[in-house]
């Protein structure tokens, strides 16, 4: 199955574990959890190698697939591949490229769900962050989340596209009630379930400076670990490698009823860490299982 044709053939390097891009370090940890038998989550860290594409920055993407017969895994993997290629091949600015990537990824998953009966009804969430210099850009569909952890604050950058979040916005329930609401996982929008997708694309108001951290995660984490607990685990883990593993371990400790995926990125001075070269990948295995390539 052909998911996407690289129109401009931009060479994009993807990492499923750990990557260093300029002064940015990013890591991914994932686990099937305690109940599921397969992992329908996916995440990648990507950047283009051509000097002319440096303006596109570093792309972090996380997807949480849904659908029967393992088609959720297909949906998330397809969305990650198409979204990444579409973003780096588009010639517009970052926000326009993110919008283009959402459109193409949605179309690819939707078309596949119609052409193969085993993929009928499949879809996926997608949360993507672009880091360019000190700016953060976000594209989001569904209920995976993006967070920003600064020196003095912990902010949720994304907004859940769920029935419960809509009830909170309408003032019918509180945020505290939403956290334990029985319908909190019912999505209003998902990638690939309809011909057109209703996604959020924006530039964040906060700057990404040295010492700051970004977190992308699936609902397998934030369903079980509250925001303030997530922040505390990151702050006390000592490194983002340890923080990623500790977050996954905490979600499993509390039941692990779903797949759990965490992508963490931090900006710091790293004179002792070699820069990535085009001839090889730079990977350090995490203790949790790796995503399928």
Secondary structure, 3 states (H helix, E strand, C coil): CCCCCCCCCCCEEEECCEEEECCEEEEEEEECCCCCCCCCEEEEEEEECCHHHHHHCEEEEEEEEECCCCHHHHHHHHHHHHHHHHHHHCCCCHHHHHHHHHHHHHHHHHHHHHHCHHHCCCEEEEEEEEEECCEEEEEEECCCEEEEECCCCEEECCCCCEHHHHHHHCCCCCHHHHHCCCCCCCECCCECCCCCCCCEEEECCCCCCCCCEEEEECHHHHCCCCHHHHHHHHHHCCCHHHHHHHHHHHHHHCCCCCCEEEEEEEECCCCCCCCCCCCCCCCCCCCCECCCC
